[in-house]
Structures are given as structure tokens and as C-alpha cells.
Amino acid sequence: MSKNILKKILNLDLLSVVLATVVLAVALATTAKGFLTTTSTLSILSTGAVYAMVGIAQLLVLAVGQFNLALGAIACCSAMGSMAFMQATGMPMVVTLLVGLLIGTLLGGIQGLLAAKSGINPFVITLAMNSVYYGLATAVFRSSVFNQVPAEFKAISTNNVGGIPVVFFIAVGIAILIWLLLQKTYMGRRLLAAGASLSAAVIAGINTKNQIWVAHTLSGLIAAIAGLLITAKLGAAQLSIGTGWMTMSFATAVLGGTLMSGGKVGVTGTIIGAVLFSMIKSGLTLWGVSFYWTDTFMGLLLIVAFEFDRVRKRRGIKVG
Amino acid sequence: MSDSFRTKIAKSNAISVIMFFILFVIIMGIFRPKFITGENLSVITKIFSITAVVGLSQMVIIGTGGMNLAVGSIGGVSAIIAGKAMVEFGFGTFPTILVGLLVGALCGLINGILINRYGGDGPASFLVTLAMLSVLKGITFGITSGQPIYNLNTSFTAIGVKDILGIPLLAYVAVIIGVLLWLMFKYLGIGRQILAFGSNMVSAKLYGVSGLKTILIAHTISGLLAACAGIMLMARLGSGQTDIGDDWMMFSFAAPILGGTRQAGGRVNVLGALVGALLLGAIQNGLVFLNMDVYWVKLIQGLIILIAATAERVKTMSDRKRGEAV
């Protein structure tokens, strides 16, 4: 009997995010001109794919109970670094992408090392690294815009299967991999354990410092992916990449079921949350809300996400 | 640890920062003589004044064991609303300042209520102020549609320019605020409660410290100070710019941490925060003199805070080794 109730609650949780998305979709479809067009859906889903990656990048760090304030900067450096590399050496796309991923992993790794070993407040570290990494990108690349993005790469945002852009499938695929990593592998479970209770993890013999380092490194990798995906969508790599991702990264992760205190993540929910977020952004424009008020909405959404989190904590829910 | 000893350590932090400051000024003066002209020193002092109040605003919250990511946007929205009051509703200089401070206090109050609702601890303060940062920034944009506010009363803008006895009026404001805060933390009950709360929230609550009251008051004060800094900056700029506060986050942490405020909460250093702001102001001004590319500035700012945090950490460790209560 109690197992049934538990199942109900579990479903309810993800259901609430799905419900919100559906309700919003219906509202938009009926009141906003241009919502149901293919262009609009493609745009929303391709942006949603990027947001999903950003949310997962944050989710990985939240899993160990920390925050990654530098993921926008890491994404920017990775995107610009890889494009600059391509324009300088003319290497094929695959190599360029690998370079981008490498940059992200490296930057995440450095940050993770500092966060794990230096003893400095990890918040201060990621705050500082955000400035350092953005500063690095600005200093190295000046105000260049790298817009020689190959057409095949840009196409992942527009080529679609049944109205869903390729990039969305890529994002979902990566999300599945991350989910498998966290839930099914030894490494992933150790990460979550370190976040759930630092002291219990230590007693269990888990090297929590390692977990923190791993979390930040992975986060950097996923942030790099996000940076590359948005480059594909924009058709260019520029310094503005990643700015404004902070609020959204927490909103999608938390709306999706990740507990702010660590130990529990909601990968599926994050993807849905990302799409929801993207829809809201689109909706605001379609409804004619002045672009100046977007930030306010995002902030309010984040607070709504906290309410979700608070309710979840009270219930002690586990989300997949 | 006896009180006088604690004061000595607090002073030693401030002293090392002052030494750095003097060193920096001397070195800069040698390479760029224009740096030490009275005119430029006045500029540095003005930068210091605003950075100091921003730093003090953050310091109060660091003391509670949390952080206020919204200092910049509180400052911005308060300044903008005050500016609107003056230009569109004809408020005089004094009422305008009052309006601005009230807005800031209100924002702080809201922060406090939400933070308390979500647990009152560090992560809660981070998240709530992160959200408020966006909300307030959006409001600033929405109210102004991105347009700066011009035509402020001359009696208001004079505050940003006037000197008393050769020292900018803004500097007096900053120092007076510093003194008031110092008195609060040293002699008022609420000051001790804030520090107790920051030291160890659980035991503070067990001792009867009201979590709600502490967080509310701390954040209201922080909001008030952030608004003050915003108004000061608007007076100095002579117009209500929509980007007031955008670059405050880094400095808001750097100044107190450089000055010895403990990152984890529970201990603040007002004098340190003030001299920290002085050093940061000098560095900010100095970078311009070195014709440093704008591009390097952000990188350097990030490095500064890393160094500040590391230095504070090293100091805490060595204090611990020497057997001092940390």
C-alpha cells in the first residue's frame, strides 16, 4: 500500500513539471501567434537543448553539494577556443569539437582542483574563476567573433526529425549518458553519496575531495558541449556566450528535481525544465512582453523552483 | 582569546593591507607620476567610497555565514527608482535619497524573508539572492527601458563632487557608515547575534538567537547599504545609469575578504573592509594608468579575489596552528 503511495508521489513530482510544460504549450498555442509553426518549435527545442546541457552541467556540481558559477565562462572559452583553433589551423570539424571539449574539461578540472584541495570556499572559487575565465577569453580573443562555423555543424539546429531538431536528440543522448553514469556506475554513485552527506561518505571510505574534483571536471565538459551547441545555433562563437546562464542553470536543474543540498538529481526533469524555460522565453517574446522584463521573469521562475525544492525536501522524494 | 588580542589580529590584517596600499601607490607613483596628483587621489578616494559601502553591505551578510549576490542590482534598482522620483515626480534631493534607501531596505527585507523561508543558511542566501539579482535587474531595465535618467538636481549631484577640507564628501559617508557598523558589531546585541548566527547557526538558535530576526535585520541593513552605494554612485556619475551595480559582485567580496572578514561567517573586520576597498580602488584606478587593456581587467579582478581568498585562508590556517581560537 505504501509502495503505491510512494509511486504516486514520485510520478506526481515529475508530473508537475510536465504538466506545467503542457499547460504553457497550450496557452501559447492558443494565444500567441506563430507558436505552432515549425520554425518556432525548432527554435524552442534547439534553445531547449542548449539549456538542458547547461542545466546538467550545473546538476553535476549540485550533486556534490556545490555550485558552479563559472559554467558560462567555461562554455564561452570552449566555444571561442575551438572556433579560433579551426580558423587558425583549418582542421576538420571533429577535431575542432574535440578541442572545445578538451578546453572545457581542462577549465573544469582546474576549478575542481581548487575547489577540492585549496580549502577556499568553493563559492568564492567559482565566482573568481568566472571572472578569470571570461577575462582570459576577453584578453586572448579581444572582441572577435568567429563566424566561420561550417554549415554541417549549424545544421544540427535546423535539420529535424519530425519537427525535433537533431541537436535536441544529441542533448537527450548526452543526458541519458549522464543519467547512466550517475545512477548505474560506481563512480556516479560515489559522487551522489559525497553530495548527500559528506560525513557519511567519508566514513564509507569515499574520497570526497576526488568526487568534488570529478564533478567540476564533468561540469566543465558538459558546459563546453553547451557552448558548442549554442555556437551551432548562433552560427558564430562570441564573448556573449554564457552570460545570463547562471540563473537559468539553477532554475532548470532545480525545477527538474535536483536537490540544492546535493545527493539527488533529476536528469529527466532538467531536460523538461529546460524546454519549459525555452518556451517561456519564446512565449514572453510572442506575447509582446518587453524584452527588458525577461530577467525578472527568470528570477521569479527560480524562486518558484525553490518552492518546488522546499516541498520536495519536506516529502523526502527521490527523483530519477 | 582575549578581546584585546582579537583586536590586535584584526588590526594586523588591516595593517598588512594598508602596507600593500602604500607600496602600490609608491610603485605606481614612480612609473606614472600622474597617479599621485591630488586630483587623481581624489578620484581614487571617490572610487574607494563607493566600493567601501558595497563591501560593507556584503560584509554584513558574510558575517551571517551567507552571501548577497544581489548587492549590485539592489544598488541599481534603488538608484533608478530614486532617480525617477526626482526627475518624474519632482522629489527634492533629501526625499529622493530617502526613497532610494527605503527601496534598498525593502529589497533586503524580501531577501531576508525568502532566505529564512528556505533554511536561513549559506546556500539559501546564495540561491535567493541569485534569483533576486535577476528580478531586480529586470525591474531596473523594465522601468527605464534601458534609458539612463538625466537631469538630476544639481544639489544632488553636488554630493558626488563636493569636497570638505579637501576630502570628497563621499569618503566621509563611507567612513561614517563604517564606524556605525563597527559600533553595531561591537556593542549592539544584534551585532553579536549576527556573528553568532554566522559562526554556528544551529548552536546560535539553541542559545535563543532568533534566526528570523537575525536574517531579516542583516539583509535589511545590507540592502540599505547597497542602496546607499547606488545613490552615491548616481550622484557621482550625475545620471541614473542602468548599469549601476553590474560590476559590484567581485568587489563586494574582495574588499571584506582582503580585510580579514571570515569567508565562513562569524567574524567581520570593518577596518579591514575599508582599507581593502581603498586598495581595490587604487588598483582599479592604477590599471587605467598602466594603459592596461580593458580586456585584462576582468582577468585581474578574478585573480585578485583568488589571492585575497587564499591569503585569508593561509592566515586562518596559521592562526589555527598557533593555537588561536578560530
Interface residues (C-beta under 8 A of the other chain):
Chain A: F67 S118 G119 I120 N121 F123 V124 I125 L127 A128 M129 N130 S131 V132 Y133 Y134 G135 L136 T138 A139 R142 M246 T247 F250 M260 S261 S290 Y292 W293 T294 D295 T296 F297 M298 G299 L300 L302 I303 F306 D309 R310
Chain B: M67 L114 R117 Y118 G122 P123 F126 L127 V128 L130 A131 M132 L133 S134 V135 L136 K137 G138 I139 F141 G142 T144 S145 G146 M249 M250 F253 I257 Q263 A264 D293 V294 Y295 W296 V297 K298 L299 I300 Q301 G302 L303 I305 L306 A309 T310 R313 M317
